[in-house]
């Protein structure tokens, strides 16, 4: 793959150079900074790494250190910087094979393999001095010699584990690393030193020596793909975004999803309520859906939450807006067929590119990647209406409930500050009587639309009510609700019923009910 094509793929995966309401520092603004070639990581670092410094990239085997370092060198080659990969643990053939799996060619780079078959010849073993004393000095000299010959701007040293074994004691090891650091600095090299953390994980000597430390982690779950994340442990002279950031390792390299900070975003938008497409539902909501707010649709399975959300989305699409629907619970084909049966043919909107329905697999998706998809929908695709269906499935993509609440809080704040109309669907356990949810997001919701089944005249019917709205004076009545070929219908207030929300109401009057669709 050509370097230009590789770079375009990486940027497209996380296209946030200048975001709406936020200015991101780029390396072009500061000549002392260089990009890593991983746009998400550069975003975390505020533009890239400081030139002519030594950085530590640490992580257990399999976390992606080699891939990250190759991306770093290839980005330099694309910009005309000479790159050198010094390997003590892998052969040149192995590195080329790794690059080939990503569609890369290492021809623009110089590969220096310190360990070769000649070094394994028993006749070359030292008999007077301890082998490690000679080998450590020879290793350092070979590295310096190759750097003097090639004059690279970017260097990767893989890995420090072999240097640690050759040194045999912490003092010699530290002195050798300090000597290499001073040598690289005097040659204007920006260096990534890789460490697989096979020694004592509490040994922080390298942290104190390096100008910056990037730590990579991976964790296997009981089910689904492993999760990878990184953290910038330290970075001298750079204001970076702290905390853990999810990333994926796929064909094409690392894609990093910076942790979302809602306070960094904001946009001007209209505060005028928009119609749901149904006058009675608008009245129930106190005028319609307000941009920059989120609405929680809560109720048992099969009550009509998804269809109501699609009905509101279609009204937004007919007004000329764009919408993104994140679908966790059912297949896209099933959703389209069901919507068409209710008078909503969504295929034409998808063909025109104004509706994007994304099928999400919670077993494979990390929280950071999902947040990134929402940002792409808003900042790149221009969606002004976002729906998450459902929060129950989203919960399964998280390591714990506390993380869900924190990340969902940031995501909702971001969408609200960007002027997005958001709908969240939350399924509840049971069909009638006491309804319970796995999580409580009511305090994060601006509006709560509650759905309930109830029994009347030997039929199972549906009731709808707005129990909370922060932005409007909504109706506090409970109305009947029905879905059919004609779409969504909202009836009169059930004034002559008591106990509708319990599922077992008593009838005390002559309130007209919506006509049943059954014969």
ZAPAFI-699555 format. One record per residue (C-alpha): y, x, z; residue in one letter; residue number from 1. Coordinates in pm, 1 decimal. Example, Ala and Ser with C-alpha at 12.3 -4.5 7.8 and 13.67 -1.06 7.14 Angstrom:
REM residues 2
[pt [-450.0,1230.0,780.0],"a",1]
[pt [-106.0,1367.0,714.0],"s",2]
REM end
This chain:
REM residues 519
[pt [0.0,0.0,0.0],"x",1]
[pt [340.6,138.9,-90.7],"x",2]
[pt [572.4,220.7,197.5],"x",3]
[pt [825.4,-34.9,76.4],"x",4]
[pt [564.3,-312.2,68.7],"x",5]
[pt [440.4,-215.7,414.7],"x",6]
[pt [791.1,-231.0,558.3],"x",7]
[pt [861.3,-572.3,404.0],"x",8]
[pt [541.1,-708.0,555.4],"x",9]
[pt [637.2,-579.0,900.6],"x",10]
[pt [988.4,-724.1,888.1],"x",11]
[pt [862.1,-1060.0,763.9],"x",12]
[pt [629.8,-1082.5,1060.9],"x",13]
[pt [925.0,-1072.4,1298.6],"x",14]
[pt [1245.7,-1129.7,1101.4],"x",15]
[pt [1504.2,-1104.9,1374.3],"x",16]
[pt [1764.8,-849.4,1278.0],"x",17]
[pt [2074.8,-1056.7,1352.1],"x",18]
[pt [1999.4,-1378.5,1532.5],"x",19]
[pt [2202.2,-1695.8,1556.7],"x",20]
[pt [2427.0,-1660.3,1858.9],"x",21]
[pt [2317.3,-1304.3,1932.4],"x",22]
[pt [2393.2,-963.0,1787.2],"x",23]
[pt [2111.7,-711.7,1795.6],"x",24]
[pt [2191.0,-340.6,1791.9],"x",25]
[pt [2049.4,-166.5,1486.2],"x",26]
[pt [1982.7,202.4,1441.2],"x",27]
[pt [2241.6,204.3,1161.5],"x",28]
[pt [2507.7,129.4,1423.3],"x",29]
[pt [2414.5,438.9,1626.3],"x",30]
[pt [2334.9,765.1,1442.9],"x",31]
[pt [2158.1,900.1,1752.1],"x",32]
[pt [1886.9,632.4,1727.1],"x",33]
[pt [1589.1,606.0,1492.5],"x",34]
[pt [1373.2,297.0,1431.3],"x",35]
[pt [1005.6,303.1,1519.6],"x",36]
[pt [906.4,96.4,1215.7],"x",37]
[pt [789.7,-188.3,1441.2],"x",38]
[pt [1069.8,-444.1,1433.5],"x",39]
[pt [968.4,-620.1,1754.2],"x",40]
[pt [957.7,-290.2,1943.5],"x",41]
[pt [1294.5,-186.7,1800.6],"x",42]
[pt [1433.8,-519.7,1922.0],"x",43]
[pt [1305.0,-445.4,2273.4],"x",44]
[pt [1462.7,-99.1,2260.7],"x",45]
[pt [1793.0,-230.2,2126.9],"x",46]
[pt [1763.3,-45.3,1797.0],"x",47]
[pt [1502.4,226.3,1834.8],"x",48]
[pt [1441.1,559.9,2005.8],"x",49]
[pt [1693.5,831.3,2083.1],"x",50]
[pt [1653.9,1121.1,1841.4],"x",51]
[pt [1511.7,1461.3,1934.7],"x",52]
[pt [1335.2,1349.3,2251.6],"x",53]
[pt [974.2,1347.5,2370.7],"x",54]
[pt [814.8,1009.8,2446.1],"x",55]
[pt [486.0,918.3,2607.8],"x",56]
[pt [273.7,638.7,2460.0],"x",57]
[pt [-7.9,562.7,2701.7],"x",58]
[pt [-296.0,318.6,2698.3],"x",59]
[pt [-671.7,299.4,2728.0],"x",60]
[pt [-881.2,352.0,2411.7],"x",61]
[pt [-846.3,62.7,2168.9],"x",62]
[pt [-498.1,-53.1,2270.0],"x",63]
[pt [-334.8,58.4,1943.7],"x",64]
[pt [-176.2,396.5,2018.3],"x",65]
[pt [-288.6,558.6,1693.4],"x",66]
[pt [-173.0,263.8,1483.8],"x",67]
[pt [166.7,258.7,1655.3],"x",68]
[pt [215.1,630.6,1598.0],"x",69]
[pt [117.2,604.0,1230.5],"x",70]
[pt [371.1,325.8,1182.6],"x",71]
[pt [630.2,549.9,1346.7],"x",72]
[pt [557.2,835.4,1104.3],"x",73]
[pt [537.2,610.8,797.6],"x",74]
[pt [875.5,458.4,880.9],"x",75]
[pt [1014.3,810.3,892.3],"x",76]
[pt [857.8,892.3,555.6],"x",77]
[pt [1014.2,579.8,407.8],"x",78]
[pt [1352.2,706.1,529.3],"x",79]
[pt [1295.7,1057.9,397.5],"x",80]
[pt [1197.7,1220.1,729.5],"x",81]
[pt [910.6,1467.1,731.9],"x",82]
[pt [625.6,1359.5,958.4],"x",83]
[pt [350.4,1562.1,1127.3],"x",84]
[pt [40.8,1421.8,1297.7],"x",85]
[pt [-124.1,1675.5,1529.4],"x",86]
[pt [-473.6,1566.8,1630.9],"x",87]
[pt [-701.0,1721.1,1890.1],"x",88]
[pt [-931.5,1422.1,1923.4],"x",89]
[pt [-980.6,1282.3,1571.1],"x",90]
[pt [-1049.4,1433.6,1233.8],"x",91]
[pt [-824.7,1391.5,932.3],"x",92]
[pt [-1093.0,1179.1,769.2],"x",93]
[pt [-1098.7,944.5,1067.3],"x",94]
[pt [-720.5,907.9,1060.5],"x",95]
[pt [-722.5,838.9,688.0],"x",96]
[pt [-992.3,575.7,741.0],"x",97]
[pt [-782.9,406.5,1010.7],"x",98]
[pt [-482.6,403.5,779.1],"x",99]
[pt [-690.6,263.5,493.0],"x",100]
[pt [-792.3,-37.6,704.2],"x",101]
[pt [-422.3,-124.8,722.6],"x",102]
[pt [-362.5,-61.8,352.9],"x",103]
[pt [-165.3,257.2,415.0],"x",104]
[pt [-175.0,596.9,249.9],"x",105]
[pt [-112.7,907.7,459.6],"x",106]
[pt [-15.7,1123.2,162.5],"x",107]
[pt [353.7,1135.5,267.7],"x",108]
[pt [248.7,1281.9,605.5],"x",109]
[pt [118.9,1620.1,716.0],"x",110]
[pt [-203.5,1610.3,920.0],"x",111]
[pt [-287.3,1907.3,1141.4],"x",112]
[pt [-638.7,1907.7,1284.7],"x",113]
[pt [-653.3,2150.3,1575.5],"x",114]
[pt [-1026.3,2119.3,1637.2],"x",115]
[pt [-1249.1,2219.1,1344.8],"x",116]
[pt [-1606.0,2332.4,1296.5],"x",117]
[pt [-1510.7,2695.5,1332.7],"x",118]
[pt [-1390.0,2634.0,1686.4],"x",119]
[pt [-1739.6,2511.4,1775.5],"x",120]
[pt [-1908.9,2838.1,1667.4],"x",121]
[pt [-2087.3,2983.8,1974.7],"x",122]
[pt [-2009.1,3339.1,1859.1],"x",123]
[pt [-1635.9,3266.9,1904.1],"x",124]
[pt [-1671.7,3187.2,2273.8],"x",125]
[pt [-1485.7,3424.3,2507.7],"x",126]
[pt [-1697.9,3635.1,2744.5],"x",127]
[pt [-1437.3,3816.0,2957.9],"x",128]
[pt [-1166.1,3552.5,3007.4],"x",129]
[pt [-1228.9,3189.2,3092.9],"x",130]
[pt [-1239.6,2998.1,2761.9],"x",131]
[pt [-984.8,2740.9,2874.7],"x",132]
[pt [-722.0,3007.4,2944.7],"x",133]
[pt [-744.0,3139.1,2588.6],"x",134]
[pt [-788.2,2801.0,2420.5],"x",135]
[pt [-484.9,2646.2,2589.9],"x",136]
[pt [-257.0,2926.9,2477.9],"x",137]
[pt [-402.8,2927.2,2128.4],"x",138]
[pt [-361.3,2551.0,2101.3],"x",139]
[pt [5.1,2567.5,2198.2],"x",140]
[pt [70.1,2856.2,1959.1],"x",141]
[pt [-99.9,2675.4,1670.2],"x",142]
[pt [114.2,2368.4,1731.1],"x",143]
[pt [435.5,2569.6,1740.3],"x",144]
[pt [335.5,2764.1,1428.6],"x",145]
[pt [273.6,2448.8,1227.4],"x",146]
[pt [600.9,2292.1,1341.0],"x",147]
[pt [789.6,2606.7,1240.1],"x",148]
[pt [628.2,2593.2,895.8],"x",149]
[pt [683.3,2222.8,821.4],"x",150]
[pt [1007.9,2152.4,1013.1],"x",151]
[pt [915.4,1785.4,1071.7],"x",152]
[pt [1164.0,1531.4,1205.8],"x",153]
[pt [891.9,1312.9,1357.3],"x",154]
[pt [582.2,1442.8,1534.0],"x",155]
[pt [281.9,1271.9,1690.9],"x",156]
[pt [68.4,1470.2,1936.9],"x",157]
[pt [-276.7,1312.1,1981.9],"x",158]
[pt [-383.1,1343.9,2254.0],"x",159]
[pt [-285.9,1488.4,2588.3],"x",160]
[pt [-633.1,1434.3,2735.0],"x",161]
[pt [-761.9,1748.4,2561.5],"x",162]
[pt [-460.7,1948.7,2682.2],"x",163]
[pt [-529.1,1829.7,3035.5],"x",164]
[pt [-892.2,1942.0,3015.9],"x",165]
[pt [-795.4,2282.9,2878.0],"x",166]
[pt [-538.2,2336.5,3152.6],"x",167]
[pt [-792.9,2254.1,3425.6],"x",168]
[pt [-525.5,2229.2,3696.3],"x",169]
[pt [-207.4,2017.2,3724.0],"x",170]
[pt [32.7,2312.3,3749.6],"x",171]
[pt [-77.7,2481.4,3424.7],"x",172]
[pt [-88.4,2144.5,3251.8],"x",173]
[pt [265.8,2054.3,3358.9],"x",174]
[pt [401.8,2395.0,3259.2],"x",175]
[pt [242.1,2370.7,2915.0],"x",176]
[pt [380.5,2022.0,2852.0],"x",177]
[pt [727.0,2134.9,2962.5],"x",178]
[pt [706.5,2432.1,2726.5],"x",179]
[pt [612.9,2205.6,2435.9],"x",180]
[pt [891.6,1964.5,2527.5],"x",181]
[pt [1153.0,2242.1,2521.2],"x",182]
[pt [1014.8,2377.1,2194.2],"x",183]
[pt [1024.7,2036.6,2019.5],"x",184]
[pt [1377.7,1971.1,2145.9],"x",185]
[pt [1497.9,2303.1,2004.9],"x",186]
[pt [1352.0,2209.0,1664.2],"x",187]
[pt [1519.6,1863.1,1650.0],"x",188]
[pt [1188.2,1677.0,1662.0],"x",189]
[pt [1133.5,1324.2,1787.7],"x",190]
[pt [785.8,1334.1,1940.3],"x",191]
[pt [531.7,1074.1,2048.0],"x",192]
[pt [269.2,1216.5,2283.5],"x",193]
[pt [-38.1,996.0,2317.6],"x",194]
[pt [-238.8,968.7,2637.6],"x",195]
[pt [-556.8,761.2,2677.4],"x",196]
[pt [-531.1,751.0,3058.4],"x",197]
[pt [-882.4,884.7,3106.5],"x",198]
[pt [-762.5,1091.7,3403.3],"x",199]
[pt [-631.9,958.8,3733.1],"x",200]
[pt [-430.8,645.2,3641.9],"x",201]
[pt [-197.7,713.4,3934.7],"x",202]
[pt [-98.1,1053.7,3797.0],"x",203]
[pt [269.1,1012.2,3702.2],"x",204]
[pt [345.7,1372.7,3604.3],"x",205]
[pt [388.0,1280.3,3239.5],"x",206]
[pt [621.2,993.9,3330.6],"x",207]
[pt [863.1,1233.3,3493.5],"x",208]
[pt [856.1,1475.7,3201.5],"x",209]
[pt [891.5,1230.9,2913.4],"x",210]
[pt [1226.7,1088.1,2805.4],"x",211]
[pt [1064.5,746.4,2771.0],"x",212]
[pt [728.5,583.9,2842.0],"x",213]
[pt [567.1,296.2,2649.2],"x",214]
[pt [251.6,155.1,2805.4],"x",215]
[pt [-3.3,-43.0,2600.4],"x",216]
[pt [-262.2,-272.6,2757.7],"x",217]
[pt [-544.2,-497.0,2645.9],"x",218]
[pt [-747.9,-747.8,2844.7],"x",219]
[pt [-1063.0,-932.1,2749.9],"x",220]
[pt [-1082.6,-1299.3,2841.4],"x",221]
[pt [-1387.4,-1511.2,2919.4],"x",222]
[pt [-1339.6,-1683.6,2583.6],"x",223]
[pt [-1133.7,-1606.3,2277.1],"x",224]
[pt [-973.4,-1290.4,2145.6],"x",225]
[pt [-854.9,-1013.7,2372.2],"x",226]
[pt [-487.6,-1012.9,2465.0],"x",227]
[pt [-265.0,-712.7,2407.5],"x",228]
[pt [72.2,-646.7,2561.8],"x",229]
[pt [311.4,-356.9,2607.0],"x",230]
[pt [579.0,-257.6,2853.2],"x",231]
[pt [858.7,-5.7,2832.5],"x",232]
[pt [813.7,171.0,3165.9],"x",233]
[pt [1120.8,392.2,3132.7],"x",234]
[pt [1371.4,488.5,2865.9],"x",235]
[pt [1654.4,720.6,2961.9],"x",236]
[pt [1997.9,630.4,2829.4],"x",237]
[pt [1881.7,303.7,2667.1],"x",238]
[pt [1924.4,-49.9,2789.5],"x",239]
[pt [1592.5,-210.6,2697.0],"x",240]
[pt [1430.6,-549.2,2756.8],"x",241]
[pt [1195.6,-506.7,3049.9],"x",242]
[pt [876.2,-687.8,3134.3],"x",243]
[pt [561.5,-741.6,2932.7],"x",244]
[pt [570.0,-823.5,2562.6],"x",245]
[pt [269.3,-959.3,2372.6],"x",246]
[pt [159.2,-789.6,2054.0],"x",247]
[pt [-123.3,-817.9,1804.6],"x",248]
[pt [-311.6,-545.2,1622.6],"x",249]
[pt [-405.7,-665.5,1276.2],"x",250]
[pt [-421.8,-541.3,919.3],"x",251]
[pt [-76.6,-402.8,852.7],"x",252]
[pt [-28.1,-258.8,1201.1],"x",253]
[pt [121.6,-373.9,1529.7],"x",254]
[pt [337.8,-683.6,1547.1],"x",255]
[pt [528.7,-705.2,1874.4],"x",256]
[pt [671.9,-1028.7,2010.5],"x",257]
[pt [963.1,-950.0,2244.1],"x",258]
[pt [982.1,-1156.1,2559.3],"x",259]
[pt [1224.1,-1442.8,2502.3],"x",260]
[pt [1543.1,-1441.4,2708.9],"x",261]
[pt [1714.7,-1776.1,2654.4],"x",262]
[pt [2048.6,-1653.0,2789.0],"x",263]
[pt [2083.6,-1422.9,2486.1],"x",264]
[pt [2095.4,-1717.1,2246.6],"x",265]
[pt [2329.0,-2004.7,2175.9],"x",266]
[pt [2488.8,-2199.0,1892.2],"x",267]
[pt [2750.7,-2464.5,1830.9],"x",268]
[pt [2604.6,-2805.3,1744.3],"x",269]
[pt [2691.1,-3173.0,1735.2],"x",270]
[pt [2631.9,-3377.6,2050.3],"x",271]
[pt [2602.2,-3705.3,1860.6],"x",272]
[pt [2279.1,-3896.1,1922.2],"x",273]
[pt [2045.2,-3935.0,1623.2],"x",274]
[pt [1832.2,-4240.6,1556.0],"x",275]
[pt [1456.9,-4240.7,1607.9],"x",276]
[pt [1421.0,-4472.8,1309.4],"x",277]
[pt [1363.8,-4777.9,1529.8],"x",278]
[pt [1662.3,-4974.1,1667.2],"x",279]
[pt [1475.5,-5105.5,1971.0],"x",280]
[pt [1352.1,-4758.0,2065.8],"x",281]
[pt [1708.9,-4627.0,2023.9],"x",282]
[pt [1829.1,-4896.7,2267.1],"x",283]
[pt [1557.4,-4800.0,2513.4],"x",284]
[pt [1670.6,-4434.2,2494.9],"x",285]
[pt [2036.1,-4526.2,2534.5],"x",286]
[pt [2137.5,-4451.4,2175.8],"x",287]
[pt [1867.5,-4227.3,2032.7],"x",288]
[pt [1769.3,-3861.5,2055.1],"x",289]
[pt [2037.2,-3611.1,2152.8],"x",290]
[pt [2044.7,-3268.7,1977.9],"x",291]
[pt [1997.0,-2981.0,2219.1],"x",292]
[pt [1762.6,-3178.5,2443.7],"x",293]
[pt [1388.4,-3215.2,2481.4],"x",294]
[pt [1190.1,-3536.8,2518.7],"x",295]
[pt [853.7,-3549.1,2695.8],"x",296]
[pt [608.7,-3811.1,2565.2],"x",297]
[pt [359.1,-3869.1,2843.9],"x",298]
[pt [60.1,-4101.1,2852.6],"x",299]
[pt [-318.2,-4133.6,2816.1],"x",300]
[pt [-511.2,-4033.3,2505.8],"x",301]
[pt [-481.9,-4274.4,2212.5],"x",302]
[pt [-171.5,-4451.5,2336.8],"x",303]
[pt [45.7,-4346.8,2040.0],"x",304]
[pt [233.4,-4034.9,2151.6],"x",305]
[pt [165.7,-3828.4,1838.8],"x",306]
[pt [244.7,-4117.5,1605.2],"x",307]
[pt [571.5,-4185.4,1786.1],"x",308]
[pt [667.3,-3819.7,1750.5],"x",309]
[pt [586.8,-3825.3,1378.2],"x",310]
[pt [787.5,-4146.5,1336.5],"x",311]
[pt [1093.3,-3976.9,1492.6],"x",312]
[pt [1038.6,-3666.4,1279.5],"x",313]
[pt [1025.3,-3874.1,962.0],"x",314]
[pt [1359.6,-4031.2,1051.8],"x",315]
[pt [1506.9,-3680.3,1093.7],"x",316]
[pt [1359.9,-3569.6,759.2],"x",317]
[pt [1512.2,-3872.9,587.7],"x",318]
[pt [1851.0,-3763.2,727.6],"x",319]
[pt [1810.2,-3428.7,551.8],"x",320]
[pt [1690.1,-3222.1,848.2],"x",321]
[pt [1397.8,-2980.2,859.4],"x",322]
[pt [1117.1,-3006.1,1113.8],"x",323]
[pt [830.8,-2792.9,1246.8],"x",324]
[pt [525.2,-2947.8,1410.1],"x",325]
[pt [295.9,-2727.5,1620.6],"x",326]
[pt [-40.6,-2899.8,1623.2],"x",327]
[pt [-295.4,-2793.1,1884.2],"x",328]
[pt [-524.5,-3091.6,1932.2],"x",329]
[pt [-632.9,-3218.7,1590.1],"x",330]
[pt [-663.9,-3106.3,1230.7],"x",331]
[pt [-375.4,-3130.2,987.5],"x",332]
[pt [-582.2,-3341.3,747.8],"x",333]
[pt [-663.8,-3591.8,1022.8],"x",334]
[pt [-297.9,-3616.9,1118.9],"x",335]
[pt [-188.1,-3676.2,759.8],"x",336]
[pt [-453.4,-3940.9,696.0],"x",337]
[pt [-372.4,-4124.1,1018.4],"x",338]
[pt [1.4,-4111.1,953.7],"x",339]
[pt [-43.7,-4243.3,599.1],"x",340]
[pt [-247.6,-4538.7,732.0],"x",341]
[pt [51.1,-4626.7,951.1],"x",342]
[pt [292.7,-4621.5,660.3],"x",343]
[pt [409.2,-4259.6,694.0],"x",344]
[pt [313.9,-4047.3,393.5],"x",345]
[pt [407.7,-3695.4,504.1],"x",346]
[pt [263.6,-3507.8,205.5],"x",347]
[pt [585.4,-3534.2,3.7],"x",348]
[pt [789.8,-3381.4,286.4],"x",349]
[pt [547.0,-3091.0,313.0],"x",350]
[pt [560.5,-3032.8,-62.6],"x",351]
[pt [940.8,-3021.9,-53.0],"x",352]
[pt [928.3,-2764.1,225.8],"x",353]
[pt [1123.6,-2968.1,480.3],"x",354]
[pt [821.1,-3029.3,707.3],"x",355]
[pt [604.0,-2745.7,834.1],"x",356]
[pt [288.5,-2843.1,1024.1],"x",357]
[pt [121.3,-2543.1,1184.0],"x",358]
[pt [-235.4,-2566.5,1311.1],"x",359]
[pt [-258.0,-2366.3,1633.6],"x",360]
[pt [-577.9,-2225.8,1782.7],"x",361]
[pt [-508.1,-2172.7,2154.9],"x",362]
[pt [-810.8,-1943.2,2187.4],"x",363]
[pt [-657.8,-1693.6,1944.5],"x",364]
[pt [-283.5,-1726.8,2003.6],"x",365]
[pt [-91.1,-1540.9,2272.0],"x",366]
[pt [208.6,-1703.2,2444.5],"x",367]
[pt [442.0,-1443.5,2296.9],"x",368]
[pt [320.9,-1509.5,1943.7],"x",369]
[pt [369.9,-1883.6,1987.4],"x",370]
[pt [725.0,-1829.4,2110.8],"x",371]
[pt [785.0,-1605.4,1808.3],"x",372]
[pt [665.5,-1881.5,1576.0],"x",373]
[pt [911.9,-2121.8,1735.2],"x",374]
[pt [1192.3,-1869.6,1683.9],"x",375]
[pt [1093.1,-1817.2,1320.2],"x",376]
[pt [1098.5,-2195.0,1269.0],"x",377]
[pt [1451.8,-2217.2,1406.8],"x",378]
[pt [1612.1,-1893.9,1290.9],"x",379]
[pt [1441.1,-1833.0,958.6],"x",380]
[pt [1319.7,-2174.7,838.5],"x",381]
[pt [1622.2,-2366.3,968.0],"x",382]
[pt [1427.6,-2637.3,1151.4],"x",383]
[pt [1640.5,-2862.7,1371.7],"x",384]
[pt [1347.3,-3069.0,1502.4],"x",385]
[pt [1049.1,-2908.9,1680.3],"x",386]
[pt [742.9,-3080.8,1823.8],"x",387]
[pt [468.2,-2926.9,2041.1],"x",388]
[pt [148.0,-3132.0,2042.6],"x",389]
[pt [23.8,-3091.0,2304.2],"x",390]
[pt [114.2,-2910.0,2622.1],"x",391]
[pt [-240.1,-2959.4,2750.5],"x",392]
[pt [-378.5,-2733.3,2477.7],"x",393]
[pt [-88.0,-2490.8,2516.4],"x",394]
[pt [-188.7,-2453.5,2881.0],"x",395]
[pt [-528.0,-2324.6,2770.3],"x",396]
[pt [-356.4,-2041.9,2580.6],"x",397]
[pt [-201.8,-1912.5,2902.0],"x",398]
[pt [-351.3,-1691.3,3174.0],"x",399]
[pt [-225.8,-1920.5,3450.3],"x",400]
[pt [-8.3,-2221.5,3519.6],"x",401]
[pt [279.0,-2020.5,3664.7],"x",402]
[pt [312.0,-1830.4,3336.8],"x",403]
[pt [315.9,-2152.9,3140.6],"x",404]
[pt [601.6,-2293.7,3344.8],"x",405]
[pt [808.2,-1975.7,3322.6],"x",406]
[pt [757.5,-1924.4,2950.1],"x",407]
[pt [801.3,-2292.6,2868.9],"x",408]
[pt [1124.2,-2292.0,3072.8],"x",409]
[pt [1262.3,-2006.4,2861.9],"x",410]
[pt [1143.1,-2161.9,2536.9],"x",411]
[pt [1296.2,-2502.8,2613.1],"x",412]
[pt [1624.0,-2345.7,2722.3],"x",413]
[pt [1630.9,-2145.6,2398.9],"x",414]
[pt [1566.7,-2454.3,2185.8],"x",415]
[pt [1824.6,-2656.9,2377.1],"x",416]
[pt [2092.7,-2388.9,2346.5],"x",417]
[pt [2018.0,-2364.2,1974.0],"x",418]
[pt [2085.4,-2737.8,1928.9],"x",419]
[pt [1724.8,-2824.4,1848.1],"x",420]
[pt [1579.5,-3170.0,1908.4],"x",421]
[pt [1247.2,-3102.0,2079.9],"x",422]
[pt [953.7,-3330.2,2148.8],"x",423]
[pt [675.0,-3235.5,2388.9],"x",424]
[pt [349.8,-3429.4,2408.8],"x",425]
[pt [157.2,-3433.5,2736.3],"x",426]
[pt [-176.0,-3610.2,2770.0],"x",427]
[pt [-271.7,-3765.5,3102.7],"x",428]
[pt [-614.5,-3815.3,3254.8],"x",429]
[pt [-758.8,-4165.6,3255.4],"x",430]
[pt [-675.7,-4482.5,3064.2],"x",431]
[pt [-546.9,-4731.7,3322.6],"x",432]
[pt [-447.1,-4716.1,3685.0],"x",433]
[pt [-347.5,-4385.9,3842.6],"x",434]
[pt [-248.5,-4135.4,3569.5],"x",435]
[pt [-246.5,-3761.8,3639.6],"x",436]
[pt [-152.6,-3453.1,3439.9],"x",437]
[pt [-276.5,-3094.9,3458.7],"x",438]
[pt [81.7,-2974.4,3489.0],"x",439]
[pt [415.6,-3116.4,3592.7],"x",440]
[pt [692.9,-3048.7,3344.5],"x",441]
[pt [903.0,-3349.5,3437.4],"x",442]
[pt [1171.2,-3133.2,3599.0],"x",443]
[pt [1209.7,-2933.0,3274.8],"x",444]
[pt [1240.1,-3243.7,3055.7],"x",445]
[pt [1573.3,-3397.3,2963.9],"x",446]
[pt [1412.8,-3729.0,2871.0],"x",447]
[pt [1073.7,-3872.5,2966.5],"x",448]
[pt [915.5,-4141.2,2751.7],"x",449]
[pt [623.5,-4296.5,2940.9],"x",450]
[pt [334.8,-4477.3,2767.7],"x",451]
[pt [80.8,-4701.5,2940.6],"x",452]
[pt [-212.3,-4923.6,2849.3],"x",453]
[pt [-218.8,-5266.0,3013.2],"x",454]
[pt [-436.3,-5575.8,2990.2],"x",455]
[pt [-298.2,-5914.2,2878.5],"x",456]
[pt [-465.1,-6218.5,2722.8],"x",457]
[pt [-800.9,-6040.2,2701.9],"x",458]
[pt [-650.9,-5752.9,2498.9],"x",459]
[pt [-560.8,-5392.3,2568.0],"x",460]
[pt [-191.9,-5355.6,2491.7],"x",461]
[pt [60.3,-5075.3,2521.5],"x",462]
[pt [382.8,-5049.5,2718.5],"x",463]
[pt [663.5,-4797.9,2680.4],"x",464]
[pt [947.7,-4707.1,2914.5],"x",465]
[pt [1213.1,-4438.4,2955.9],"x",466]
[pt [1192.4,-4319.3,3314.4],"x",467]
[pt [1444.5,-4034.6,3286.6],"x",468]
[pt [1738.2,-3929.6,3067.8],"x",469]
[pt [1992.4,-3663.7,3153.4],"x",470]
[pt [2221.7,-3735.7,2860.8],"x",471]
[pt [2251.6,-4115.8,2830.6],"x",472]
[pt [2250.7,-4441.1,3021.0],"x",473]
[pt [1906.1,-4556.2,2919.6],"x",474]
[pt [1731.8,-4887.3,2969.0],"x",475]
[pt [1513.7,-4906.4,3275.3],"x",476]
[pt [1304.6,-5188.5,3135.0],"x",477]
[pt [939.6,-5175.7,3030.6],"x",478]
[pt [880.5,-5293.1,2674.2],"x",479]
[pt [570.1,-5365.9,2475.6],"x",480]
[pt [485.3,-5111.3,2209.0],"x",481]
[pt [256.5,-5140.2,1905.2],"x",482]
[pt [152.8,-4930.1,1608.8],"x",483]
[pt [38.3,-5080.5,1283.0],"x",484]
[pt [59.4,-5058.7,903.0],"x",485]
[pt [426.3,-5151.0,931.5],"x",486]
[pt [491.5,-4849.4,1152.0],"x",487]
[pt [624.6,-4852.3,1504.8],"x",488]
[pt [722.7,-5175.1,1679.2],"x",489]
[pt [898.6,-5213.6,2014.8],"x",490]
[pt [904.2,-5562.6,2163.2],"x",491]
[pt [1109.1,-5735.7,2430.2],"x",492]
[pt [1122.2,-5628.2,2791.6],"x",493]
[pt [813.0,-5744.3,2982.3],"x",494]
[pt [1023.8,-5925.3,3240.2],"x",495]
[pt [754.1,-6176.4,3339.0],"x",496]
[pt [491.9,-5909.7,3410.0],"x",497]
[pt [442.3,-5715.9,3731.4],"x",498]
[pt [227.2,-5406.7,3766.3],"x",499]
[pt [234.9,-5305.8,3398.7],"x",500]
[pt [241.7,-4935.0,3478.5],"x",501]
[pt [-63.3,-4976.0,3700.5],"x",502]
[pt [-259.2,-5109.7,3401.4],"x",503]
[pt [-348.3,-5436.2,3575.6],"x",504]
[pt [-38.4,-5658.5,3555.8],"x",505]
[pt [8.2,-6013.4,3674.7],"x",506]
[pt [174.6,-6261.5,3439.7],"x",507]
[pt [449.6,-6484.3,3580.3],"x",508]
[pt [638.5,-6636.6,3290.6],"x",509]
[pt [647.4,-6691.5,2917.3],"x",510]
[pt [756.3,-6357.8,2769.2],"x",511]
[pt [658.0,-6340.0,2402.4],"x",512]
[pt [417.6,-6058.9,2320.6],"x",513]
[pt [392.6,-5874.8,1991.3],"x",514]
[pt [140.2,-6025.8,1754.0],"x",515]
[pt [-197.4,-5860.6,1769.1],"x",516]
[pt [-314.5,-5672.4,1462.4],"x",517]
[pt [-666.5,-5808.7,1513.3],"x",518]
[pt [-787.5,-6134.1,1366.8],"x",519]
REM end
